């Protein structure tokens, strides 16, 4: 039995190569995820009704779901297939909820459960969701500013760690997801939706947006560029009342500005600048070839045979090619 894919296997899976681990397409993965969640919920209801105790149902169904998830992973080599993800997440959350039933420790227990699922399955979305649950726990204990500060710190740390190269692609994806999601979470947890304009919040958003742009362009990373746009969206909402224009006028003016800016940037990047261009590659199969080259580069190769043993004669003989004949002079 195997605990999880090795580094080489995970790289092969990220490159789209076939390994011993079973994965599915996105839609099939989502379908299996939903079906596994439904089965877990149905089993919880069955146990809770039979034992007449929701807490017992949560504990028993959680343990059963975790056991089934580990069986799919260790025995049948399902990893990132939807079934294992749903069962592990549902089992961990159900077990955590059953252990700390009706307790003030429910939110931290759920956070630990979701983070454990993310670490066990190398799942960036689960890890990010766990951080969000931690922020909700901080919000429940402290105030909005504490939860917002936590999300902001996580976003800055993730952005700072993104340029470092890691052996596992899941680490890069997790840091990228945190860099994109946590700035928006920090803005929302700061209770900025119905608040007036705050220049300190706007300045923090501008600084993070500039830092994300620099990191994305300097190290050729997509996640910081996505974080740039999400941060600019929060900045635009924060500055919604600065101009004093009506909603219709703001939509027209700022929509026109964004349209003009996008056209200008697209025109500028038609000429490659520092290796960045908006033009499509002439050879559509080039990216597939690059993926294949990366797959070959990380695939372990066998050692060449030692000399001294019997070898196949590949040269021509005195009668035919490819060693088909023999030498009659002997």
N, C-alpha and C positions, 0 to 999 in steps of 0.2 A: 504494500500500500504506500501511496505517496501523499505527503502533506499538502504540497502545492507545486506549481510549475517552477522549475529552476530558472535562473536568470536567462540562460540561453533559450529555454523553451518559451519564456514570456516574450523575449525579443522576436522569436519566430512567429508567435501568435500575433504580436503587434504588426508584423510585416505581412500578415495574411497567409503565412505558410502553414502547411498541415503538420500537426504534431499528434502525440498520443492523447492530448486533451481535447474533449468534445466541446465545441462552441457552435452557435447558430447565428443566423442573420438577425438584424435588429428587430424586425417584426415578429419573427418566431421567438426571439428572446423575450420580448414584451408579452407575447401570448402565454408562454410558459410561466412567466413571472406572475401574471394575473391569476392563472389557473392554480398555481401553487399557493398563492395567498388565499384564494377561495377555499381550497382544501384545508389549509391551516385554520381558517376561521370556522369552517364547518366542524372540524375535529374538536376545536375549543368549545364550541356550542354543545357538542355531543357529550364531552366529558363534564362540562359545567352543569348540564341538565341532569346527567346521571348521578353525579356526586352532590348535586344541589349546593354547589359552592363555586362561584366564579374564580376565586383565588386558586382552588385546587385545579380547576380547569386550565387556568393560565399556566400553572407550574407544570402539570402533566403534558399539556399540549406543547409547551415550550421545549421541554426535554425531548419529546418525540420529534418535533420539527428539527431540532439541532442534530439529533441522531440520524434522521433521514438525510439531512443536508451533508453531514460528514460521510455517510454511506455513498451518496452520489459523487462526492469529490474523491474520496480515498479509494473506493472500489471501482466505480464506473468512470472515473476521470472526467466528470462534468466540472467545468470551471468557466464562470462567466456565461452560463447557458440559460440563465433565467430561473430555472428550478432551484438550483443550489443557492442562488442569491435570495430568492423569496423565502425559502425555508430557513436559511440562516438568520435573516433579518427578523422574520416573524418569530422564530424560536427565541432569539436573544431578547427581543422586546417583550414577548409574552412572559418569559422566565423572570426578567428583571421586574416587570410589573407585578407578577405574583409574589415575588420575594418581599418587596417593599409595599405591599398593598395598603392603600389609604395612608401613606406616610409622606412626610415632607421631603423624603429622599427620593421621591418618584422621578422628578426631572433629572437629577444627576445619575440615577440608575439607568434611565432611558438613554441618556447621553453616553454613558459607558457602553451600553449594549449596542448602540448604533456605531460608535467608534470601533468597538471590537469586531463587528461585522465588516466594517471597512478595512480594517487591518488584516483580518483573516482572509478575506476574499480579494484583497488588493483592489478595492473598489473606490474610485475617487468620489463618486456621488455620495456614497454612504459616509465616507470620512467628512465630507463637507456638511452633510446633514447632521452629523454628530456635533460639529462645531456650532451649528445653528441651535441645536438643542441646548448646548452649554450656554449659549447667549440667552436663551429663554430662562434657563435656571438662574443666571446672574440677574436678569431682569426681575425675576420673582423675588430674589433676595435683596437686591440693591435697587437702583433707579435706572432710568433710561440711559443716562450718561455712562454708567459703568458697562452696560451691555454694548453700547455703541463703541466705547473705547476698546473693549475686548475684540470686537470684530475688526476694528481699524488696525489694531496691533497684529492680528493674525494675517490681515491682508498685506501689510507692509513686510512682515517676515516672509510670507510666501513669495512676494515679488522679489525680495532680495535673494532668496534661495533658488529662484528659477534658473538663472544663468549657469548654475553648477550642473555638471553632467552626472547623471545617476545611472547605475547599472540597470535598474528596473524601470521600464516605461511607466508603470503605475505610479511611481513617485513623482515623475514629471507631470502626469495628468492630475494627480491630487493637488500639487502646488498650483498648477494652472487653474483648476476649478476654484481653489481658495482665493487666488488673485482676482478672479472675475466676479465671484459671488459675494465675498465678504465686504467689499466697499459698499455695495448696494445694501447689504444687511446692516452695516454700520450706519448708513443714512436712515434706513427705516427704523432701526432700534433707537435712534436719536430723537424720535418723535418729530420729524421734520415735515411730515405730510401737511399738517395744518398750521405750521408755525410760520412766523414772519421771516424775512430775509436776515441771515446772519453772515456777516462778512468773514468770520473765522471759519465757519463750515465751508463757505465758498472757496476760501484760500486753501484749505486742506484738500478739497476735491481737485483744485487746479494743480496743486503740487503732486498729488498722486497720479493724475492724468498725464502730466509731463514726464514723471518718472516711468510710468508704464510705456509711454511712447518711446522714450530713450532706450529702455531695456528691450522692447520689442524690435526696434530697428537695429540696435547694436548687436544683438545676439540672434537675430532672425527667428523670433519666437512668436507664435500666433496668440497665445494666451494673454500676454500683456497688451496686445493690440485690441483684443476683445474687452479687456478690462478698461482700456482707454474709452471705448464707446459707452460702456455701462456707467462709468464715472461721469462722462460728459452728459449723459442723460440725467443723472442726479443733479449735476450742476445747473443744467437748463431748468429743471423743476425748481431748484432753490432760488433761481433768479427770475422766476416767473412774474413777480410783481415790481421788479425794478424799473422797467420802462414806463409803467403806468398806462399802457395801451390796453384795449379791450382784447378779449380772448380771440376773436376772429382776426383782428389786426396782427396779434402776435403770431398766430398760426401762419398767416400769409407772409409776414416779414421774415420770420426765422426759417420757415420752410423754404423760401426763396434763397436765403443766405446759404442754407445747407445744400441746396441743389447746385448753386453756382460754385460753392467750394468743392463739391464732389466732382463736378465737371472739370474744374481747373486741375485738381489733383490727378484725375484720370488722364488728362492730356499731358501733364508733366511726366507722369510715370510711363508713358508710352516709350520714352527714351530711358533705358535702364539707368538707374542712379544708385550707385553702391550695391549693385547686384539685385535691386528691387525694381520690378516692372509690372505694369498692368496688362501687358500683352500676354495672350495665351501661347503656350509653347507650340511651335510648329509641329513637332512630333508628339502626338497624344500618347504614344506608348513609351515616351521617355521616362515618365514617372514610374511606370510599371517596371521598366528596366532598372531604375535606381533602387526600387524596392527589392528586386531580385538580387541585385548586387549586394545590398545590405544583408539579405538573408544568407547568401553564400559566404559573406565575410564572417558572420557570427556562427556559422554551422561548423562544429568540430570536424576536422578532417582526419582520415586514417593515416597512420605512419606508412611510408613507402617500404616495400619488401626489402629485406637485407640481401646483399649480394652473396653468392656462393651456392645458392640452390639452383635447381633446374630452371632454365629460362627458355622462353619461346623465341626461336629464330625468326626475326621479322625481315631480314634481308633476302634478296633473291638468291636462288641456287644456280647451278650450272645449266639446268634444264628449264626451270620455270620461275615465276615470281612468287613472292610471299613465302618463300621457304618450302614450296610444294615438292621440290625434287631433291635429289641427293647428288653427291659428287662421285662420279663413276671412276675417277682416277685412283680411288683408294682400293 
